[in-house]
């Protein structure tokens, strides 16, 4: 566990954790929410997928066997729609680009320019997924049952949704013109 002096945002927290994993020579860096929504019993399956060669293993709500529990229809629709849009505009084969339950091989993280990552929140996950794919990394999804958080409250807002949509669109356009 890494304790930081102040809040700098979700993306900065992930990057700080990645830096510690790289500094200490870990083989994997794991992202998991501490609010009870990610099933820790699925971690061995994610690690096994990474051990088998995936550079990024994602705990996915939106593949066969994955689902959510106690979500409103509106929240599920928003998540499914956002992920479908990201998959389409970014031209990537990942069903759950916004998922926060992940295992990264540190060998992949060393290849990425983490110093240039500026994104926060849900877009951080999308950006890291695209960076992984663009770096030639293998991405695999493992189904999870995502439960409504046991602790705390969602930070989701209209501003976060709009920001993510604009950033995903801009990234999709940049990737289109790079081809």
C-alpha positions as CSV (number, residue, x, y, z in Angstrom):
1,X,0.0,0.0,0.0
2,X,1.3,3.4,-0.9
3,X,0.2,6.4,1.1
4,X,0.5,9.8,-0.5
5,X,0.5,13.2,1.2
6,X,-2.5,14.6,-0.7
7,X,-5.1,13.9,-3.4
8,X,-3.7,14.4,-6.9
9,X,-6.3,12.3,-8.8
10,X,-6.8,8.7,-9.8
11,X,-4.4,8.7,-12.7
12,X,-1.5,10.1,-10.6
13,X,-2.3,7.5,-7.9
14,X,-2.0,4.7,-10.5
15,X,1.2,6.1,-11.9
16,X,2.7,6.4,-8.4
17,X,1.9,2.8,-7.8
18,X,3.4,1.8,-11.1
19,X,6.6,3.7,-10.2
20,X,6.9,1.8,-7.0
21,X,6.3,-1.6,-8.7
22,X,9.0,-0.7,-11.3
23,X,11.4,0.5,-8.7
24,X,11.0,-2.6,-6.6
25,X,11.4,-5.0,-9.6
26,X,7.9,-6.5,-9.4
27,X,6.7,-8.6,-12.3
28,X,3.1,-7.3,-12.1
29,X,1.3,-4.1,-11.1
30,X,-2.3,-4.7,-10.0
31,X,-5.1,-2.1,-9.9
32,X,-8.1,-3.0,-7.7
33,X,-10.7,-0.7,-6.1
34,X,-10.7,-0.7,-2.3
35,X,-14.5,-0.1,-2.1
36,X,-15.5,-3.8,-2.4
37,X,-16.7,-3.6,-6.0
38,X,-13.9,-5.8,-7.5
39,X,-14.0,-9.4,-6.5
40,X,-10.5,-10.2,-5.1
41,X,-11.1,-13.9,-5.7
42,X,-10.8,-13.2,-9.4
43,X,-7.2,-11.9,-9.0
44,X,-5.6,-15.4,-9.5
45,X,-7.4,-15.7,-12.9
46,X,-6.1,-12.3,-14.0
47,X,-2.6,-13.1,-12.8
48,X,-2.7,-16.5,-14.7
49,X,-3.7,-14.7,-17.9
50,X,-0.8,-12.3,-17.4
51,X,1.6,-15.2,-16.7
52,X,0.4,-16.8,-19.9
53,X,1.5,-13.8,-21.9
54,X,-1.1,-11.0,-21.6
55,X,0.7,-7.7,-21.0
56,X,-2.6,-6.3,-19.7
57,X,-5.3,-8.5,-18.1
58,X,-8.6,-6.7,-17.6
59,X,-11.3,-7.8,-15.2
60,X,-14.3,-7.2,-17.6
61,X,-17.9,-6.7,-16.8
62,X,-18.9,-6.7,-20.5
63,X,-17.7,-10.1,-21.9
64,X,-19.4,-13.5,-21.6
65,X,-19.5,-14.4,-17.9
66,X,-19.1,-10.8,-16.7
67,X,-21.8,-8.7,-15.2
68,X,-22.7,-6.1,-12.7
69,X,-24.8,-6.4,-9.5
70,X,-27.1,-3.8,-8.0
71,X,-26.5,-1.2,-10.8
72,X,-29.3,1.0,-12.1
73,X,-30.3,0.5,-15.7
74,X,-29.1,4.0,-16.4
75,X,-25.6,3.3,-15.0
76,X,-25.3,0.1,-16.9
77,X,-26.5,1.7,-20.1
78,X,-24.0,4.5,-19.7
79,X,-21.1,2.1,-19.1
80,X,-22.0,-0.2,-21.9
81,X,-22.5,2.7,-24.3
82,X,-19.3,4.4,-23.4
83,X,-17.3,1.2,-23.9
84,X,-19.1,0.5,-27.2
85,X,-18.3,4.0,-28.4
86,X,-14.6,3.7,-27.3
87,X,-14.3,0.4,-29.0
88,X,-15.7,1.8,-32.2
89,X,-13.9,5.2,-32.4
90,X,-10.6,3.8,-31.2
91,X,-10.8,0.6,-33.3
92,X,-9.8,-1.7,-30.5
93,X,-11.1,-5.1,-29.6
94,X,-11.5,-4.5,-25.9
95,X,-15.0,-4.7,-24.4
96,X,-14.4,-3.0,-21.1
97,X,-11.9,-0.2,-21.7
98,X,-13.0,1.7,-18.5
99,X,-12.5,-1.2,-16.1
100,X,-10.3,-0.5,-13.1
101,X,-9.5,-4.1,-12.1
102,X,-6.3,-4.8,-14.0
103,X,-3.0,-6.6,-14.0
104,X,-0.1,-5.0,-16.0
105,X,3.2,-6.8,-16.7
106,X,5.8,-4.4,-15.5
107,X,7.9,-5.3,-18.6
108,X,5.1,-3.5,-20.6
109,X,5.0,-0.5,-18.2
110,X,8.8,-0.1,-18.8
111,X,8.2,0.2,-22.5
112,X,5.5,2.9,-22.2
113,X,6.2,6.6,-21.8
114,X,4.4,6.9,-18.4
115,X,5.8,10.4,-17.9
116,X,3.6,11.6,-20.8
117,X,0.4,10.3,-19.3
118,X,-1.7,13.2,-18.0
119,X,-5.2,11.7,-17.9
120,X,-7.3,11.1,-14.8
121,X,-10.4,9.1,-13.9
122,X,-12.1,6.8,-16.3
123,X,-10.2,8.1,-19.3
124,X,-6.9,7.0,-17.7
125,X,-8.0,3.4,-18.2
126,X,-8.9,4.0,-21.8
127,X,-5.6,5.7,-22.5
128,X,-3.6,3.0,-20.9
129,X,-5.5,0.3,-22.9
130,X,-4.7,2.2,-26.1
131,X,-1.1,2.8,-25.2
132,X,-0.7,-1.0,-24.5
133,X,-2.2,-1.9,-27.8
134,X,-0.2,0.7,-29.7
135,X,3.0,-0.6,-28.1
136,X,2.3,-4.1,-29.4
137,X,1.1,-5.4,-26.1
138,X,-1.4,-8.2,-25.7
139,X,-4.6,-7.4,-23.9
140,X,-6.9,-10.1,-22.5
141,X,-10.2,-9.8,-20.6
142,X,-11.3,-12.1,-17.8
143,X,-15.0,-12.0,-16.8
144,X,-15.8,-10.6,-13.3
145,X,-18.9,-9.9,-11.3
146,X,-18.7,-6.2,-10.4
147,X,-20.8,-5.4,-7.3
148,X,-22.0,-2.0,-6.3
149,X,-19.5,-0.5,-4.0
150,X,-19.7,-1.5,-0.3
151,X,-18.0,1.7,0.9
152,X,-18.0,5.3,-0.3
153,X,-19.8,7.1,-3.2
154,X,-19.3,7.2,-6.9
155,X,-17.5,10.3,-8.2
156,X,-19.3,10.0,-11.6
157,X,-20.7,13.3,-12.9
158,X,-21.8,14.8,-16.1
159,X,-18.5,16.7,-16.3
160,X,-16.5,13.4,-16.1
161,X,-18.7,11.8,-18.8
162,X,-18.3,14.8,-21.1
163,X,-14.5,15.0,-20.5
164,X,-14.0,11.3,-21.2
165,X,-16.2,11.4,-24.3
166,X,-14.2,14.4,-25.7
167,X,-10.9,12.8,-24.9
168,X,-11.8,9.4,-26.4
169,X,-13.1,11.2,-29.5
170,X,-9.9,13.2,-29.9
171,X,-7.7,10.1,-29.4
172,X,-9.8,8.2,-32.0
173,X,-9.3,11.0,-34.5
174,X,-5.5,11.2,-33.8
175,X,-5.2,7.4,-34.2
176,X,-7.2,7.5,-37.5
177,X,-4.8,10.1,-39.0
178,X,-1.7,8.3,-37.8
179,X,-2.6,5.2,-39.8
